[in-house]
Amino acid sequence: MTTTHARTTPPMISTGEATAILPTETTAPIKVIGTEAIRETFDDLCIQQAINSRTAPGVTDVVLNPDAHCGYGAPVGCVMVSPSHVYPGPVGVDIKCSMSLLQLDVPADVIEDRKTRRALIAAICKRTPTGAGKGQRSVPNGRRVNRTLGMQAVIEGASESVCEQLGIPSNWADRCEDSFHVGHDDTRDALASRLDWLTDQRHMTNFSDKMTQLGSYGGGNHFGECEVVEIGDDDRSKSVAETFGLRDGKVAFLSHCGSRGFGHNLASGQFKALQEKFSRWNIPLPAGDRQLVYAPLGSEEANHYLDDMALGANFATVNHLLINALVLEAFQEVIPGTTGDLVYFISHNIARKEIVNNVPSWVHRKGATRAFPGGHHALVGTPFAHTGHPILLPGNPRDGSAVMVADEGAEQSCFSVNHGAGRVLGRKQAKRTLDQSTIDSELEDHDILSNCRFYPKDEAPAAYKDFNEVLASVKKAGLASEVARLKARFVIKDASKADD
């Protein structure tokens, strides 16, 4: 679905079939990735947020990806680079919202029977709760996470000890973009000290309850999705897929979630603290937007934010790995003898320290995915040094999702691509305009099952951009190539909201 808008913001200037620039009055232009059809989906607020972000203090680069839409201060679907400042807005309230993919050895025909898929949905839902506030206490077959283990997890991330206690295969840590995060001074001690302080604060008195959310999806656009892997028939796709551990015609499981209530508490506390300081010190806000508060690197405020972001990111990492371990258990319950391995775990809401234009910088990816090609210095010593790492891009159940790999051209976008399809309808608009029976019948026509009695209107395929056009933008811009398509067989969403 493509929506056109009358422009009141500066026009984008095409520089290629799927690239453009967006000028500002005071800085170098914003880089835009997207075909003409995709660029028409960027509304004025999205474009204005991109301009506000580019002209904010210390920002050297902004990239607008094809899935871009308005977000919190900065657009969702953008990359924002600064060597001197950190910005909470371009990370957002769901710190390290991420994707992970579990490859199973189950042939597709084994789950063709709808009763088998229903049994799998039930077995997974007994282990991985969905819905705001839901945690492991609300399911019978989950993991019990006490306060002590929760503290260790957010300080250490996917350490060998944390993985062992939670029943997570320790080698899965090698399949993570980042299996752990450290504090502002590159130590765990900074995180331990910060956590001690945080747990005495009013907004973190529910810390123990938030730790019980490890191993859960939450609500909104988060999901678990059973897939069938279809690897491309070209030689490169087959070779890269082998390195990734993808298996053609076999079942895989794709997950999307983040740092849950813990991350939200951390981010909300940071926004409140920084906004109060801007107000007290009478510091001008970028474009007058309270959501674009920032902290100069080296300041106490920046150190606190980086520590809080790392704590939330460690929670998200362990959360994903635990979900995958629980999903594997569920498959083993229904299909005895099932084995599985993690393909990759990668974030799309994080700030990472990277080299951009030969300058050490903080790359803020808000709804954007890292895309390092083979030969990138940061991949040395990883399983993906020669191929580039997996890029996991969710589309929608009808059109599938994609596994891609970066090409050399990714350098032009600060080694980043989109994080999915991107919304074309706001949640309220989707609920108001989309037809429930049409949504449900479309999934039924594609033989896609769900744990929801009624699939959420605001998560329907029609609420999102044309996924194939989004992928075409990435390919035509020379950023990445598709390795495999993932075809949905069932979806797990927040059933409590869907059934309201």
VEXDREN-2710 file (C-alpha; in Angstrom, 1 decimal):
% VEXDREN-2710
k/r/px/py/pz
1/MET/0.0/0.0/0.0
2/THR/1.4/3.4/-1.0
3/THR/0.2/6.7/0.4
4/THR/1.0/10.0/-1.3
5/HIS/1.4/13.3/0.6
6/ALA/1.5/16.9/-0.3
7/ARG/4.9/18.1/0.6
8/THR/5.5/21.2/2.9
9/THR/9.1/20.1/3.7
10/PRO/12.1/20.4/1.3
11/PRO/11.9/18.1/-1.7
12/MET/14.2/15.1/-1.9
13/ILE/16.7/15.1/-4.8
14/SER/17.0/11.8/-6.6
15/THR/20.6/10.5/-6.9
16/GLY/19.8/7.0/-8.3
17/GLU/17.2/4.4/-8.8
18/ALA/16.8/3.9/-5.0
19/THR/18.8/6.7/-3.5
20/ALA/18.2/10.4/-2.9
21/ILE/19.4/13.3/-0.7
22/LEU/17.3/15.5/1.5
23/PRO/18.8/19.0/1.9
24/THR/18.9/21.0/5.1
25/GLU/19.6/24.7/5.4
26/THR/22.7/24.4/7.6
27/THR/24.3/20.9/7.2
28/ALA/25.3/18.4/4.6
29/PRO/22.2/16.6/3.2
30/ILE/20.5/13.6/4.7
31/LYS/21.0/10.4/2.8
32/VAL/17.8/8.7/1.7
33/ILE/17.4/5.0/0.7
34/GLY/14.3/4.2/-1.2
35/THR/12.7/4.0/-4.7
36/GLU/10.5/6.8/-5.7
37/ALA/7.4/4.8/-4.7
38/ILE/8.9/4.3/-1.2
39/ARG/9.9/7.9/-0.8
40/GLU/6.3/8.9/-1.3
41/THR/5.5/7.0/1.9
42/PHE/7.5/9.4/4.0
43/ASP/5.1/11.9/5.4
44/ASP/6.0/15.5/6.4
45/LEU/6.5/14.7/10.1
46/CYS/8.9/11.9/9.3
47/ILE/10.9/14.2/7.0
48/GLN/10.9/17.0/9.6
49/GLN/12.1/14.7/12.3
50/ALA/14.9/13.6/10.0
51/ILE/15.9/17.3/9.4
52/ASN/15.6/18.0/13.2
53/SER/17.9/15.1/13.9
54/ARG/20.5/16.1/11.2
55/THR/20.7/19.7/12.5
56/ALA/21.0/18.6/16.2
57/PRO/24.3/19.3/18.1
58/GLY/27.2/17.0/17.2
59/VAL/25.4/15.0/14.5
60/THR/27.5/14.3/11.5
61/ASP/25.3/11.9/9.5
62/VAL/21.6/10.9/9.2
63/VAL/20.4/8.2/6.9
64/LEU/16.7/7.7/6.2
65/ASN/15.9/4.0/5.4
66/PRO/13.0/2.8/3.2
67/ASP/10.9/1.7/6.2
68/ALA/11.1/5.2/7.8
69/HIS/8.0/6.7/9.6
70/CYS/7.6/9.2/12.4
71/GLY/9.0/8.1/15.7
72/TYR/10.2/9.5/19.1
73/GLY/12.1/12.6/18.2
74/ALA/14.0/10.9/15.4
75/PRO/12.1/8.8/12.7
76/VAL/11.8/5.1/13.1
77/GLY/13.9/3.7/10.3
78/CYS/16.9/6.1/10.6
79/VAL/20.6/6.1/11.4
80/MET/22.0/9.0/13.4
81/VAL/25.8/9.4/13.9
82/SER/27.6/11.6/16.4
83/PRO/31.3/11.4/17.6
84/SER/30.5/13.8/20.5
85/HIS/27.0/13.3/21.8
86/VAL/24.5/10.5/22.8
87/TYR/20.8/10.8/22.1
88/PRO/18.2/8.7/23.9
89/GLY/15.5/9.4/21.4
90/PRO/17.1/7.7/18.4
91/VAL/17.4/4.5/20.6
92/GLY/13.9/4.9/22.0
93/VAL/12.0/3.4/24.9
94/ASP/12.5/-0.3/23.8
95/ILE/16.2/-0.5/24.3
96/LYS/17.8/-3.1/22.0
97/CYS/14.5/-4.2/20.3
98/SER/15.9/-7.0/18.2
99/MET/15.4/-9.9/15.9
100/SER/16.6/-13.5/16.3
101/LEU/16.2/-16.6/14.1
102/LEU/16.3/-20.2/15.3
103/GLN/17.0/-22.9/12.6
104/LEU/15.4/-26.3/13.3
105/ASP/16.0/-29.6/11.6
106/VAL/12.2/-30.2/11.1
107/PRO/11.2/-30.6/7.4
108/ALA/8.3/-28.3/6.3
109/ASP/5.9/-31.2/5.7
110/VAL/6.1/-32.2/9.3
111/ILE/4.2/-29.1/10.3
112/GLU/1.8/-29.1/7.3
113/ASP/-0.9/-30.7/9.6
114/ARG/-2.9/-27.9/11.3
115/LYS/-3.2/-30.0/14.5
116/THR/0.6/-30.2/14.8
117/ARG/0.8/-26.4/14.4
118/ARG/-1.9/-25.8/17.0
119/ALA/0.0/-28.1/19.4
120/LEU/3.2/-26.1/18.8
121/ILE/1.4/-22.8/19.4
122/ALA/0.0/-24.2/22.7
123/ALA/3.4/-25.6/23.7
124/ILE/5.2/-22.3/23.0
125/CYS/2.5/-20.2/24.7
126/LYS/2.9/-22.4/27.8
127/ARG/6.5/-21.1/27.9
128/THR/6.7/-17.6/26.4
129/PRO/4.0/-15.3/27.5
130/THR/2.7/-12.4/25.4
131/GLY/1.1/-9.1/26.5
132/ALA/2.1/-6.0/28.5
133/GLY/3.2/-6.9/32.0
134/LYS/3.2/-10.6/31.4
135/GLY/6.1/-12.6/32.7
136/GLN/7.2/-16.2/33.4
137/ARG/4.9/-16.4/36.4
138/SER/2.0/-16.4/34.1
139/VAL/3.0/-19.5/32.2
140/PRO/3.3/-23.1/33.6
141/ASN/6.4/-24.3/31.7
142/GLY/8.7/-21.2/31.7
143/ARG/11.8/-20.4/33.6
144/ARG/11.8/-18.9/37.1
145/VAL/14.1/-15.9/37.3
146/ASN/14.7/-14.5/40.8
147/ARG/16.2/-11.1/41.6
148/THR/19.8/-12.4/42.0
149/LEU/19.8/-14.0/38.6
150/GLY/18.1/-11.0/37.0
151/MET/20.8/-8.7/38.4
152/GLN/23.5/-11.0/37.0
153/ALA/21.8/-11.1/33.6
154/VAL/21.5/-7.3/33.2
155/ILE/25.1/-6.8/34.3
156/GLU/26.7/-9.7/32.4
157/GLY/24.5/-10.3/29.4
158/ALA/24.8/-13.8/27.8
159/SER/27.7/-14.9/29.9
160/GLU/28.4/-18.6/30.3
161/SER/27.1/-18.6/33.8
162/VAL/23.9/-16.8/32.9
163/CYS/23.3/-19.1/30.0
164/GLU/23.9/-22.2/32.1
165/GLN/21.5/-21.2/34.8
166/LEU/18.7/-20.4/32.2
167/GLY/19.3/-23.5/30.1
168/ILE/20.6/-21.6/27.1
169/PRO/23.2/-23.3/24.9
170/SER/26.4/-21.3/25.7
171/ASN/27.6/-21.4/22.0
172/TRP/24.6/-19.3/21.0
173/ALA/26.5/-16.3/22.4
174/ASP/28.8/-16.6/19.3
175/ARG/25.8/-16.0/17.1
176/CYS/25.0/-12.6/18.6
177/GLU/25.7/-9.2/17.1
178/ASP/26.7/-8.4/20.8
179/SER/26.3/-11.1/23.4
180/PHE/26.9/-8.6/26.2
181/HIS/27.4/-4.8/26.8
182/VAL/29.6/-3.0/29.3
183/GLY/29.4/0.3/31.0
184/HIS/30.6/3.8/29.8
185/ASP/34.1/2.9/30.9
186/ASP/34.1/-0.5/29.2
187/THR/33.7/-2.4/32.5
188/ARG/31.0/-4.5/34.1
189/ASP/31.7/-2.8/37.4
190/ALA/30.2/0.4/36.1
191/LEU/27.0/-1.4/35.4
192/ALA/26.9/-3.1/38.8
193/SER/27.4/0.3/40.5
194/ARG/24.7/1.9/38.4
195/LEU/22.3/-0.9/39.1
196/ASP/22.8/-0.6/42.8
197/TRP/21.8/3.1/42.5
198/LEU/18.9/2.4/40.2
199/THR/17.2/-0.2/42.3
200/ASP/16.9/2.3/45.1
201/GLN/15.0/4.8/42.8
202/ARG/11.3/5.1/42.7
203/HIS/10.9/4.2/39.0
204/MET/12.8/0.9/39.6
205/THR/11.2/-0.4/42.8
206/ASN/9.6/-3.1/40.6
207/PHE/12.9/-4.4/39.4
208/SER/12.3/-8.0/40.6
209/ASP/8.9/-8.1/38.8
210/LYS/10.5/-6.8/35.6
211/MET/13.1/-9.6/35.8
212/THR/10.3/-12.2/35.6
213/GLN/9.7/-10.9/32.1
214/LEU/12.9/-12.5/30.8
215/GLY/11.7/-15.1/28.2
216/SER/8.6/-13.1/27.1
217/TYR/7.4/-11.3/24.0
218/GLY/5.3/-8.4/25.3
219/GLY/2.8/-6.7/23.0
220/GLY/2.6/-4.2/20.1
221/ASN/4.5/-5.3/17.0
222/HIS/6.5/-8.0/18.9
223/PHE/5.9/-11.6/17.8
224/GLY/7.2/-15.1/17.4
225/GLU/6.7/-16.7/13.9
226/CYS/7.2/-20.2/12.6
227/GLU/8.7/-20.1/9.2
228/VAL/9.7/-22.3/6.3
229/VAL/13.1/-21.4/4.8
230/GLU/13.4/-20.8/1.1
231/ILE/17.0/-20.2/0.1
232/GLY/17.7/-18.3/-3.2
233/ASP/18.7/-20.5/-6.1
234/ASP/21.9/-18.6/-7.0
235/ASP/25.3/-19.8/-6.0
236/ARG/26.0/-16.9/-3.7
237/SER/22.8/-17.3/-1.7
238/LYS/23.5/-21.1/-1.3
239/SER/27.1/-20.5/-0.1
240/VAL/26.2/-17.7/2.3
241/ALA/23.2/-19.7/3.6
242/GLU/25.5/-22.5/4.4
243/THR/27.7/-20.2/6.5
244/PHE/24.6/-18.8/8.2
245/GLY/23.4/-22.3/9.1
246/LEU/20.1/-21.9/7.1
247/ARG/18.5/-25.1/5.8
248/ASP/16.3/-25.0/2.7
249/GLY/12.9/-26.4/3.1
250/LYS/13.3/-26.7/6.9
251/VAL/11.4/-25.0/9.7
252/ALA/12.8/-21.9/11.4
253/PHE/11.5/-19.6/14.1
254/LEU/11.8/-15.8/14.0
255/SER/11.4/-13.7/17.1
256/HIS/10.9/-9.9/17.5
257/CYS/11.1/-8.3/21.0
258/GLY/13.3/-6.2/23.2
259/SER/14.0/-5.2/26.8
260/ARG/10.3/-5.2/27.9
261/GLY/9.3/-3.2/31.0
262/PHE/12.9/-3.0/32.3
263/GLY/14.1/-1.2/29.2
264/HIS/11.1/1.1/29.2
265/ASN/11.7/2.1/32.9
266/LEU/15.4/2.8/32.1
267/ALA/14.6/4.9/29.0
268/SER/11.7/6.8/30.6
269/GLY/13.9/7.6/33.6
270/GLN/16.6/9.0/31.3
271/PHE/14.2/11.1/29.3
272/LYS/12.7/12.6/32.4
273/ALA/16.1/13.3/34.0
274/LEU/17.6/14.9/30.8
275/GLN/14.5/16.9/30.1
276/GLU/14.5/18.3/33.6
277/LYS/18.1/19.3/33.3
278/PHE/17.5/21.0/29.9
279/SER/14.6/23.0/31.5
280/ARG/16.6/23.9/34.7
281/TRP/19.7/25.0/32.7
282/ASN/17.6/26.7/30.0
283/ILE/19.4/24.8/27.3
284/PRO/17.8/25.2/23.8
285/LEU/16.2/21.9/22.6
286/PRO/17.0/20.8/19.0
287/ALA/14.1/22.2/16.9
288/GLY/12.3/22.7/20.2
289/ASP/11.7/19.0/20.5
290/ARG/11.9/17.6/24.1
291/GLN/12.3/14.1/22.6
292/LEU/15.7/15.1/21.1
293/VAL/17.4/15.7/24.5
294/TYR/21.1/14.7/24.5
295/ALA/24.2/14.5/26.6
296/PRO/27.8/15.4/25.5
297/LEU/30.1/12.4/25.7
298/GLY/32.3/12.4/28.9
299/SER/29.6/14.1/30.9
300/GLU/28.0/12.5/33.9
301/GLU/24.7/12.5/32.1
302/ALA/26.1/10.7/29.1
303/ASN/27.8/8.1/31.3
304/HIS/24.6/7.4/33.1
305/TYR/22.7/7.0/29.8
306/LEU/25.3/4.7/28.3
307/ASP/25.2/2.6/31.5
308/ASP/21.4/2.4/31.5
309/MET/21.4/1.5/27.8
310/ALA/23.8/-1.3/28.4
311/LEU/21.7/-2.7/31.2
312/GLY/18.6/-2.7/29.1
313/ALA/20.6/-4.1/26.1
314/ASN/21.8/-7.0/28.3
315/PHE/18.3/-7.8/29.4
316/ALA/17.1/-7.8/25.7
317/THR/20.0/-10.2/24.8
318/VAL/19.2/-12.7/27.5
319/ASN/15.5/-12.3/26.8
320/HIS/15.9/-13.3/23.1
321/LEU/18.2/-16.3/23.8
322/LEU/15.9/-17.6/26.5
323/ILE/12.9/-17.3/24.2
324/ASN/14.7/-19.3/21.6
325/ALA/15.7/-22.0/24.2
326/LEU/12.0/-22.2/25.3
327/VAL/10.8/-22.4/21.7
328/LEU/13.2/-25.3/21.0
329/GLU/11.8/-27.0/24.1
330/ALA/8.3/-26.6/22.8
331/PHE/9.2/-28.1/19.4
332/GLN/10.9/-31.0/21.2
333/GLU/7.7/-31.6/23.3
334/VAL/5.5/-31.8/20.2
335/ILE/8.1/-33.3/17.7
336/PRO/10.4/-35.4/19.8
337/GLY/14.0/-35.5/18.6
338/THR/14.0/-31.9/17.2
339/THR/17.3/-30.1/17.2
340/GLY/18.0/-26.5/16.5
341/ASP/20.7/-23.8/16.5
342/LEU/20.6/-20.0/16.6
343/VAL/21.3/-18.4/13.2
344/TYR/21.7/-14.9/14.6
345/PHE/20.5/-12.3/17.0
346/ILE/20.7/-8.6/15.9
347/SER/19.4/-5.3/17.2
348/HIS/17.6/-2.5/15.6
349/ASN/17.3/0.0/18.5
350/ILE/20.7/0.7/19.9
351/ALA/23.6/3.1/19.9
352/ARG/27.0/1.3/19.1
353/LYS/30.5/2.7/19.1
354/GLU/31.8/2.3/15.5
355/ILE/34.2/3.9/13.1
356/VAL/32.4/6.2/10.6
357/ASN/34.5/8.1/8.0
358/ASN/37.6/7.2/10.1
359/VAL/36.2/8.8/13.2
360/PRO/35.2/6.9/16.3
361/SER/31.4/7.7/16.7
362/TRP/28.2/6.5/18.3
363/VAL/26.0/5.1/15.6
364/HIS/22.4/5.4/16.8
365/ARG/20.2/3.0/14.9
366/LYS/16.5/3.6/15.5
367/GLY/14.6/0.9/13.7
368/ALA/17.7/0.3/11.6
369/THR/19.9/-2.9/11.4
370/ARG/23.7/-3.1/11.3
371/ALA/25.0/-4.3/7.9
372/PHE/28.7/-5.2/7.9
373/PRO/29.8/-7.0/4.7
374/GLY/32.4/-9.7/4.4
375/GLY/35.9/-8.4/5.1
376/HIS/34.7/-5.7/7.6
377/HIS/37.2/-5.3/10.4
378/ALA/34.6/-5.8/13.1
379/LEU/33.8/-9.3/11.9
380/VAL/37.3/-10.7/12.3
381/GLY/37.2/-13.8/14.5
382/THR/33.4/-14.3/14.0
383/PRO/31.8/-17.1/11.8
384/PHE/30.8/-14.3/9.3
385/ALA/34.2/-12.7/8.7
386/HIS/34.2/-13.7/5.0
387/THR/30.5/-13.5/4.1
388/GLY/29.1/-10.7/6.3
389/HIS/26.7/-11.4/9.1
390/PRO/23.0/-12.3/8.7
391/ILE/20.5/-9.4/8.5
392/LEU/17.1/-10.4/9.7
393/LEU/14.3/-8.3/8.3
394/PRO/10.6/-9.0/9.3
395/GLY/8.0/-8.3/6.6
396/ASN/4.5/-9.6/7.3
397/PRO/3.0/-13.0/7.6
398/ARG/1.4/-12.8/4.1
399/ASP/4.6/-11.7/2.2
400/GLY/7.2/-13.4/4.4
401/SER/10.4/-12.1/6.0
402/ALA/13.9/-12.0/4.6
403/VAL/17.5/-12.9/5.5
404/MET/19.9/-10.7/3.7
405/VAL/23.7/-10.1/3.7
406/ALA/25.4/-6.8/3.3
407/ASP/27.2/-5.7/0.1
408/GLU/30.1/-3.3/-0.2
409/GLY/27.6/-0.5/-0.9
410/ALA/26.4/-0.5/2.7
411/GLU/29.2/1.9/3.5
412/GLN/27.1/4.7/2.0
413/SER/24.4/4.1/4.6
414/CYS/26.8/3.9/7.6
415/PHE/26.7/0.1/7.2
416/SER/23.0/0.0/8.0
417/VAL/19.7/-1.1/6.4
418/ASN/16.1/-1.0/7.4
419/HIS/14.7/-3.1/10.2
420/GLY/11.5/-4.3/8.5
421/ALA/8.7/-3.1/6.3
422/GLY/7.8/0.0/8.3
423/ARG/4.3/1.3/9.0
424/VAL/2.2/3.0/6.4
425/LEU/-0.9/3.3/8.7
426/GLY/-0.8/4.5/12.3
427/ARG/-2.2/2.1/14.9
428/LYS/-5.4/4.1/15.4
429/GLN/-5.9/4.6/11.7
430/ALA/-5.4/0.9/11.1
431/LYS/-8.0/0.0/13.7
432/ARG/-10.4/2.5/12.3
433/THR/-10.1/1.7/8.6
434/LEU/-9.1/-2.0/8.2
435/ASP/-11.7/-4.8/8.1
436/GLN/-11.3/-7.6/10.6
437/SER/-12.9/-10.3/8.5
438/THR/-10.7/-9.4/5.5
439/ILE/-7.5/-9.6/7.7
440/ASP/-8.5/-13.0/9.1
441/SER/-9.6/-14.5/5.8
442/GLU/-6.4/-13.4/4.1
443/LEU/-4.3/-15.3/6.7
444/GLU/-6.7/-18.2/6.4
445/ASP/-6.3/-18.2/2.6
446/HIS/-2.5/-18.5/3.1
447/ASP/-3.0/-21.2/5.7
448/ILE/-1.3/-19.1/8.4
449/LEU/-2.4/-19.9/12.0
450/SER/-2.3/-17.6/15.0
451/ASN/-2.8/-17.8/18.7
452/CYS/-5.2/-14.9/18.4
453/ARG/-8.9/-15.4/18.0
454/PHE/-8.8/-12.2/15.8
455/TYR/-5.6/-11.1/14.4
456/PRO/-4.7/-7.5/15.6
457/LYS/-5.9/-4.9/13.1
458/ASP/-3.0/-2.6/13.8
459/GLU/-0.6/-5.5/12.9
460/ALA/-2.3/-6.5/9.7
461/PRO/-0.1/-6.7/6.5
462/ALA/-2.1/-3.7/5.1
463/ALA/-0.8/-1.5/8.0
464/TYR/2.7/-1.9/6.7
465/LYS/4.6/-0.8/3.5
466/ASP/5.0/-3.0/0.5
467/PHE/7.7/-5.3/1.8
468/ASN/8.9/-6.3/-1.7
469/GLU/9.3/-2.7/-2.6
470/VAL/11.2/-2.0/0.6
471/LEU/13.6/-4.9/-0.2
472/ALA/13.9/-3.7/-3.8
473/SER/15.1/-0.4/-2.4
474/VAL/17.8/-2.1/-0.4
475/LYS/18.9/-4.2/-3.3
476/LYS/18.9/-1.4/-6.0
477/ALA/20.8/0.9/-3.7
478/GLY/23.5/-1.7/-3.4
479/LEU/23.3/-2.1/0.3
480/ALA/22.5/-5.8/0.7
481/SER/21.3/-8.9/-1.2
482/GLU/18.6/-11.4/-0.3
483/VAL/19.8/-14.8/0.9
484/ALA/16.5/-16.5/1.8
485/ARG/12.8/-15.8/2.2
486/LEU/11.0/-17.0/5.3
487/LYS/7.4/-18.1/4.8
488/ALA/5.1/-17.9/7.8
489/ARG/3.2/-21.0/9.0
490/PHE/1.9/-19.6/12.3
491/VAL/2.2/-16.4/14.3
492/ILE/2.2/-15.7/18.0
493/LYS/1.1/-12.2/19.0
494/ASP/-0.3/-10.4/22.0
495/ALA/-3.7/-12.2/22.1
496/SER/-5.1/-10.2/24.9
497/LYS/-5.1/-7.0/22.8
498/ALA/-6.2/-8.8/19.7
499/ASP/-9.3/-10.3/21.3
500/ASP/-10.5/-7.0/22.9
END
